[in-house]
Amino acid sequence: MSTAKKEYKRITVKSLVDMKKHGEKISMLTAYDYSMAKIVDAAKVDVILVGDSASNVMAGHETTLPITLDQMIYHASSVIRAVHRALVVVDLPFGSYQSDPKEALRSAIRIMKESGAHAVKLEGGAEIKESVKRILAAGIPVMGHLGLTPQSIYKFGTYTVRAKEEEEAAQLMEDAKLLEKLGCFGLVLEKIPAELTKTVSESLTIPTIGIGGGKYADGQVLVVHDLLGMTHEFNPRFLRRYMNLYEEMGKAISNYVDDVKRLDFPNDDEQY
Ligand code: KIV
């Protein structure tokens, strides 16, 4: 398999399918605000996900359920203003698409119109089929999300690995094929066995993006605050931390506090 990278000036949903075809892995990261999105985009991450994990990471909620459509639009429009290259995908939050397909379409349209995002992501399979169809029919690209779907956490009861049993794995496979057939351009696979990711990825022409789905996914996604080590209580096996920003930022901030207290900041050169 080739690891050579084609230069993309602007990533589109077509580029992602193209990357899969050419064996180039897709990189995806979350961002929820302008400053972080600028850094992530400049580092050439292919897809920026304005995830409903903003509910946990930015607002401190225990689950993704409380975040609202208005709050997602606020985060997404901040990200969009920073991005020049990446494809920006926005999560439809809990309660904005489950009750009926017309409401799902209205929510997706609000995201696209009010934030300028490029695509939306929804959690679920057959049960959201009509909503996916309606959103796609309006010309809005849709990404699926199967496996551990955090908006259903109270149904699952825990954040453990999904689809370890044959029946659930078969259902996931069926849902993945359905989402591809409907016209989704990609699929997030969260916290499922690596071998299942392999089977699903090999059965689809659209790319799979794993988070805790192992090395056979066509791409990987992480929450940027986890990758940078800004969060430190969350330690799942799948997470690779590239920095310990929690410690680094803490040190810098306590140095600032010390400097203020001992009258070292501001000094003569730092005033007018
Ligand atoms: O909201 C999010 O960050 C996500 C990723 C975990 C894929 O959906």
Residues whose N, C-alpha, C, O or C-beta is under 5 A from the ligand:
A	BS01	KIV	T30 G51 D52 S53 V188 I211 V221
